[in-house]
């Protein structure tokens, strides 16, 4: 299969906020171009992107996975749904033995063991690490567990049965597993390389964190009781962020395999996955301290490129920080990109095989319109990208 990469670039302004905290509770920062920048980690935006799939119902639940330590309880629920005659304790035993037969380690956490002493309930084991399984993998494991229910330990010791369990746990991956990958430290055979790489978002300009001093009043205070019931501080900053992600469409297609549904062409699940990712990455927002700051914004501009050459970030356009001497950073940031992108694409790009789309808002981003095909809405952008990806996948290698 030909190499196909999708680059997604976005400029997004966020007001005073604390989207992604460090270990001291302050907004994360980074030094780039010799000055301090606001930073939102790749992990924070990947999590926001992944949860957006489900929250906005961009993909059917059968196409998604679950990442949890509580995989035994989750599988037990699937088992009892298949066979309601099985007790909860039996289902937990079946699930635990099946998970262990797959080569994953489980244990009963001390907190659950202590709680079980008082309640006399059977504590549910948990995986020793986060386990990422697709809905179809969980369904398949549940069916095997029910099949082996008469003597689950003997069933799981049988080599043929154990091979089936391992095959199910490592096939028919969900879209989010294919996109973001899966790592199991002590069972490397289950590792899945991520098709998506997400950069840490950084501000295009210098940023210094600030601190807000706040008080809370006790509602039951009388007139004689003055002063606050609580005082504290919270750190924040505001920034115009440059965001970037690269998606290896060819790798996504290879991981998804022949398709998520039996009755559809191979290109269809890839198209749906690409559309869901572009939509989610653009529209999602990490929710750190969102009740405190209400930082609900969307990108001022989005540039998407479909290419056969290697992925290219445009962050170097902001190595020299935008100064915003006229008040605001979006216009200069957009102008910088409008000048930088043609230069780097002329030097390193392949004009014959590269497609570009632009989605922008307001007059400050006007110069970006010349970079590619302008779309009016996010829906139009997503549809255009999905169609182009499907057409590329259908071309002979």
C-alpha positions as CSV (number, residue, x, y, z in Angstrom):
1,X,0.0,0.0,0.0
2,X,1.2,3.5,-0.8
3,X,2.2,5.7,2.1
4,X,-0.6,8.2,2.9
5,X,-0.2,10.9,5.6
6,X,-2.7,13.4,6.9
7,X,-1.4,16.5,8.6
8,X,-3.8,18.5,10.7
9,X,-2.8,22.0,11.9
10,X,-4.8,24.4,14.0
11,X,-4.6,27.9,15.5
12,X,-6.7,28.1,18.6
13,X,-7.0,31.0,21.2
14,X,-7.9,30.1,24.7
15,X,-8.8,32.7,27.4
16,X,-7.5,32.6,31.0
17,X,-7.5,28.8,31.8
18,X,-5.6,25.9,33.2
19,X,-6.2,23.3,30.6
20,X,-3.3,21.0,31.5
21,X,-1.6,21.1,34.9
22,X,1.8,20.1,36.0
23,X,2.6,18.4,39.4
24,X,2.4,21.8,41.2
25,X,-1.1,22.6,39.8
26,X,0.3,25.3,37.4
27,X,-0.4,25.3,33.6
28,X,2.2,23.3,31.8
29,X,4.9,25.4,29.9
30,X,7.8,24.8,27.6
31,X,10.7,26.9,26.3
32,X,10.8,27.2,22.5
33,X,12.7,29.8,20.6
34,X,14.3,30.9,23.8
35,X,11.1,32.0,25.6
36,X,8.5,30.4,27.8
37,X,5.4,29.2,26.0
38,X,2.1,27.8,27.2
39,X,1.8,24.1,26.6
40,X,-0.9,21.5,26.5
41,X,0.5,17.9,26.4
42,X,-0.2,15.5,23.6
43,X,-1.7,13.1,26.1
44,X,-4.3,15.7,27.3
45,X,-5.5,16.4,23.7
46,X,-5.4,12.7,22.7
47,X,-7.7,11.9,25.7
48,X,-10.0,14.7,24.7
49,X,-10.1,13.5,21.1
50,X,-10.8,9.9,22.1
51,X,-13.6,10.8,24.5
52,X,-15.2,13.1,21.9
53,X,-15.8,10.1,19.6
54,X,-18.2,8.6,22.1
55,X,-19.6,11.9,23.6
56,X,-20.6,13.2,20.1
57,X,-21.5,9.7,18.8
58,X,-19.2,10.1,15.8
59,X,-18.6,6.4,15.8
60,X,-20.8,3.4,16.7
61,X,-19.9,1.9,20.2
62,X,-19.0,-1.3,18.4
63,X,-16.2,0.5,16.7
64,X,-14.6,1.8,19.9
65,X,-12.7,0.3,22.8
66,X,-12.4,0.7,26.6
67,X,-9.1,1.4,28.5
68,X,-9.4,0.3,32.1
69,X,-8.0,-1.7,34.9
70,X,-11.5,-3.0,35.7
71,X,-11.4,-5.3,32.6
72,X,-12.5,-8.3,34.7
73,X,-15.7,-6.6,35.9
74,X,-16.3,-5.3,32.3
75,X,-15.9,-8.8,30.9
76,X,-18.1,-10.3,33.6
77,X,-20.9,-7.9,32.6
78,X,-20.6,-9.2,29.0
79,X,-20.7,-12.8,30.2
80,X,-23.9,-12.3,32.3
81,X,-25.5,-10.6,29.3
82,X,-24.8,-13.7,27.3
83,X,-26.0,-16.1,30.0
84,X,-28.2,-14.6,32.6
85,X,-28.3,-17.9,34.6
86,X,-24.7,-17.4,35.7
87,X,-24.2,-15.7,39.1
88,X,-22.1,-12.6,39.5
89,X,-19.4,-14.5,41.3
90,X,-19.3,-17.2,38.6
91,X,-19.1,-14.5,35.9
92,X,-16.2,-12.8,37.7
93,X,-14.3,-16.2,37.9
94,X,-14.9,-16.9,34.3
95,X,-13.8,-13.4,33.3
96,X,-10.7,-13.5,35.5
97,X,-9.5,-16.9,34.2
98,X,-10.1,-15.8,30.6
99,X,-8.1,-12.5,31.1
100,X,-5.3,-14.4,32.7
101,X,-5.3,-17.0,29.8
102,X,-4.8,-14.1,27.4
103,X,-1.5,-13.4,29.2
104,X,-2.7,-10.4,31.2
105,X,-2.0,-10.2,34.9
106,X,-4.7,-9.6,37.5
107,X,-4.9,-9.1,41.2
108,X,-7.4,-8.1,43.9
109,X,-6.5,-4.6,45.0
110,X,-6.0,-4.2,48.8
111,X,-8.8,-1.7,49.0
112,X,-11.3,-4.1,47.5
113,X,-10.0,-7.0,49.7
114,X,-10.4,-4.9,52.8
115,X,-13.9,-3.8,51.8
116,X,-14.9,-7.4,51.1
117,X,-14.1,-8.5,54.7
118,X,-16.9,-6.3,56.0
119,X,-19.4,-7.1,53.3
120,X,-18.6,-10.8,52.7
121,X,-18.9,-10.1,48.9
122,X,-16.4,-11.5,46.5
123,X,-14.0,-8.8,45.5
124,X,-13.5,-8.3,41.7
125,X,-9.9,-8.7,40.5
126,X,-8.4,-5.9,38.4
127,X,-5.6,-5.8,35.8
128,X,-2.3,-4.6,37.2
129,X,-2.2,-2.0,34.4
130,X,-4.6,-0.3,32.0
131,X,-5.9,-2.7,29.4
132,X,-7.2,-1.3,26.1
133,X,-9.7,-3.7,24.4
134,X,-12.1,-3.2,21.7
135,X,-15.9,-3.9,22.0
136,X,-15.6,-6.8,19.6
137,X,-12.6,-8.2,21.5
138,X,-14.6,-8.1,24.7
139,X,-17.6,-9.7,23.0
140,X,-15.4,-12.5,21.6
141,X,-13.7,-13.2,25.0
142,X,-17.1,-13.3,26.7
143,X,-18.4,-15.9,24.2
144,X,-15.3,-18.1,24.8
145,X,-15.7,-17.7,28.6
146,X,-19.3,-18.9,28.4
147,X,-18.2,-21.8,26.2
148,X,-15.7,-22.9,28.9
149,X,-18.0,-22.2,31.8
150,X,-18.4,-25.9,32.9
151,X,-14.7,-26.0,33.8
152,X,-13.0,-22.7,33.0
153,X,-9.6,-23.6,34.4
154,X,-9.3,-26.7,32.3
155,X,-10.7,-24.9,29.3
156,X,-8.1,-22.1,29.6
157,X,-5.2,-24.6,30.0
158,X,-6.1,-26.2,26.7
159,X,-3.6,-25.0,24.1
160,X,-6.2,-24.6,21.4
161,X,-8.5,-22.7,23.6
162,X,-5.7,-20.5,24.9
163,X,-4.6,-19.7,21.3
164,X,-8.2,-18.7,20.4
165,X,-8.3,-16.4,23.5
166,X,-5.1,-14.7,22.5
167,X,-6.1,-14.4,18.9
168,X,-9.4,-12.7,19.8
169,X,-7.6,-10.3,22.1
170,X,-5.2,-9.2,19.3
171,X,-7.5,-9.0,16.3
172,X,-10.4,-6.9,15.0
173,X,-9.0,-3.7,16.7
174,X,-11.3,-0.8,17.4
175,X,-10.8,2.6,15.7
176,X,-9.4,4.2,18.9
177,X,-6.9,1.4,19.4
178,X,-5.8,1.7,15.8
179,X,-5.4,5.4,16.0
180,X,-3.8,5.8,19.4
181,X,-2.1,2.5,19.9
182,X,-1.9,-0.1,22.7
183,X,1.0,-1.0,25.0
184,X,1.1,-3.9,27.4
185,X,4.5,-3.9,29.1
186,X,4.6,-7.6,30.0
187,X,2.8,-8.9,26.9
188,X,4.5,-7.1,24.0
189,X,2.6,-9.3,21.5
190,X,-0.5,-7.2,22.2
191,X,1.2,-3.9,21.4
192,X,-0.3,-1.9,18.6
193,X,1.6,0.9,17.0
194,X,-0.4,4.2,17.0
195,X,-1.3,5.5,13.6
196,X,-1.6,9.0,15.1
197,X,1.2,11.3,16.4
198,X,0.0,14.3,18.3
199,X,2.4,17.2,19.1
200,X,2.3,19.2,22.4
201,X,0.3,22.3,21.6
202,X,2.4,25.4,22.3
203,X,1.6,29.1,22.3
204,X,2.9,31.1,19.3
205,X,4.0,33.8,21.7
206,X,5.7,34.3,25.0
207,X,3.5,33.4,28.0
208,X,4.0,34.0,31.7
209,X,1.7,32.2,34.1
210,X,-0.5,34.3,36.4
211,X,-2.2,33.5,39.7
212,X,-5.8,34.2,40.8
213,X,-6.5,34.8,44.5
214,X,-10.1,33.7,45.4
215,X,-12.3,33.5,48.4
216,X,-15.5,31.5,49.2
217,X,-18.2,32.8,51.5
218,X,-20.0,30.5,54.0
219,X,-23.7,30.8,53.2
220,X,-24.6,30.4,56.8
221,X,-22.5,33.2,58.1
222,X,-24.3,35.8,60.2
223,X,-23.7,39.5,60.0
224,X,-21.3,39.2,62.9
225,X,-19.2,36.6,61.2
226,X,-17.0,38.3,58.7
227,X,-14.3,36.9,56.5
228,X,-14.2,34.1,54.0
229,X,-15.0,30.4,54.6
230,X,-12.1,29.5,52.4
231,X,-9.3,31.2,50.5
232,X,-6.9,29.9,47.9
233,X,-5.1,30.6,44.6
234,X,-5.2,29.0,41.2
235,X,-2.7,29.5,38.4
236,X,-3.7,30.2,34.8
237,X,-2.6,31.7,31.5
238,X,-4.1,32.6,28.2
239,X,-2.7,31.8,24.8
240,X,-3.0,31.4,21.0
241,X,-2.0,27.8,20.5
242,X,-0.5,26.1,17.5
243,X,-1.8,22.5,17.4
244,X,-0.6,19.7,15.2
245,X,-1.3,16.0,14.6
246,X,-0.1,13.5,11.9
247,X,-2.1,10.5,10.9
248,X,-0.5,7.6,9.0
249,X,-3.6,6.5,6.9
250,X,-1.8,3.5,5.5
251,X,-0.9,2.2,9.0
252,X,-4.5,2.9,10.2
253,X,-5.8,0.8,7.3
254,X,-3.3,-2.0,8.0
255,X,-4.3,-2.2,11.7
256,X,-8.0,-2.1,11.0
257,X,-7.6,-4.9,8.5
258,X,-10.4,-6.1,6.3
259,X,-13.0,-3.9,8.0
260,X,-15.0,-3.4,11.1
261,X,-18.2,-4.8,9.5
262,X,-18.5,-7.9,7.3
263,X,-20.5,-6.3,4.5
264,X,-18.4,-3.2,3.7
265,X,-15.4,-2.5,1.5
266,X,-12.0,-2.2,3.2
267,X,-11.9,1.6,2.6
268,X,-15.1,2.3,4.4
269,X,-13.9,1.8,8.0
270,X,-10.8,3.8,7.3
271,X,-12.8,6.6,5.9
272,X,-15.0,6.7,8.9
273,X,-12.0,6.6,11.3
274,X,-10.3,9.4,9.4
275,X,-13.4,11.6,9.4
276,X,-14.0,10.9,13.1
277,X,-10.4,11.7,14.0
278,X,-10.3,15.0,12.0
279,X,-13.6,16.1,13.5
280,X,-12.7,15.1,17.0
281,X,-9.2,16.6,17.0
282,X,-10.4,19.9,15.7
283,X,-13.5,20.2,17.9
284,X,-12.3,18.6,21.1
285,X,-11.0,20.5,24.1
286,X,-9.2,19.3,27.3
287,X,-11.4,20.0,30.3
288,X,-8.8,20.8,33.0
289,X,-10.3,23.4,35.4
290,X,-13.1,24.0,32.9
291,X,-15.7,24.7,35.6
292,X,-13.4,27.4,37.0
293,X,-12.5,29.1,33.7
294,X,-15.2,28.0,31.1
295,X,-12.6,28.1,28.3
296,X,-14.9,26.9,25.6
297,X,-13.3,27.9,22.3
298,X,-12.8,26.4,18.8
299,X,-9.9,26.9,16.4
300,X,-9.6,30.2,14.5
301,X,-8.1,28.3,11.6
302,X,-7.5,24.7,10.5
303,X,-5.2,23.5,7.7
304,X,-5.4,19.8,6.6
305,X,-2.9,18.3,4.1
306,X,-3.1,14.9,2.5
307,X,0.4,13.9,1.3
308,X,2.5,10.9,0.3
309,X,5.7,12.5,1.6
310,X,6.6,12.4,5.3
311,X,4.5,14.4,7.8
312,X,5.5,18.1,8.3
313,X,4.8,20.3,11.3
314,X,4.7,24.0,10.7
315,X,5.7,24.9,14.3
316,X,9.0,26.4,13.0
317,X,6.9,29.4,11.8
318,X,6.7,30.4,15.4
319,X,10.3,29.7,16.5
320,X,10.6,33.5,16.7
321,X,7.6,34.3,19.0
322,X,4.7,36.4,17.8
323,X,4.8,39.7,19.6
324,X,1.3,40.9,19.3
325,X,2.3,44.5,19.5
326,X,-1.1,45.6,18.1
327,X,-3.0,43.6,20.7
328,X,-3.8,40.0,19.8
329,X,-1.8,37.2,18.1
330,X,-4.1,35.4,15.6
331,X,-3.6,37.8,12.7
332,X,0.2,37.7,12.9
333,X,0.2,33.9,13.5
334,X,-2.0,33.4,10.4
335,X,0.2,35.7,8.4
336,X,3.3,33.8,9.5
337,X,1.7,30.5,8.4
338,X,0.5,32.0,5.1
339,X,4.2,32.9,4.3
340,X,5.9,29.8,5.8
341,X,3.8,27.0,4.4
342,X,4.4,27.8,0.7
343,X,8.1,28.1,1.4
344,X,8.5,24.8,3.1
345,X,6.2,23.0,0.7
346,X,8.2,24.4,-2.3
347,X,11.4,23.1,-0.8
348,X,10.3,19.7,0.4
349,X,6.8,19.0,-0.7
350,X,5.3,17.1,-3.6
351,X,2.7,19.3,-5.3
352,X,1.5,16.6,-7.6
353,X,0.3,14.3,-4.7
354,X,-0.6,16.8,-2.0
355,X,-4.1,18.1,-1.3
356,X,-4.9,21.0,1.0
357,X,-8.0,22.2,2.7
358,X,-8.5,25.3,4.9
359,X,-11.2,26.1,7.4
360,X,-11.0,29.5,8.9
361,X,-13.0,32.1,10.9
362,X,-12.9,35.9,10.7
363,X,-10.8,38.5,8.9
364,X,-7.6,37.8,11.0
365,X,-7.1,34.5,9.1
366,X,-7.8,35.8,5.6
367,X,-4.4,35.2,4.2
368,X,-4.6,31.5,4.9
369,X,-7.4,31.1,2.4
370,X,-4.9,30.9,-0.5
371,X,-3.2,27.8,1.0
372,X,-5.8,25.4,-0.3
373,X,-9.4,24.6,-1.0
374,X,-11.5,26.7,1.5
375,X,-14.4,24.9,3.2
376,X,-17.3,26.7,4.9
377,X,-17.9,24.3,7.8
378,X,-16.2,21.6,9.8
379,X,-18.7,19.1,8.3
380,X,-17.7,20.1,4.8
381,X,-14.0,19.8,5.7
382,X,-14.5,16.3,7.3
383,X,-16.4,15.0,4.3
384,X,-13.9,16.3,1.7
385,X,-11.0,14.8,3.6
386,X,-12.8,11.4,4.0
387,X,-13.7,11.3,0.3
388,X,-10.1,12.0,-0.7
389,X,-8.7,9.4,1.7
390,X,-11.1,6.7,0.3
391,X,-10.1,7.6,-3.3
392,X,-6.4,7.4,-2.4
393,X,-6.9,4.0,-0.8
394,X,-8.6,2.6,-3.9
395,X,-5.6,3.6,-6.1
396,X,-3.3,0.7,-7.0
397,X,-0.1,0.4,-4.9
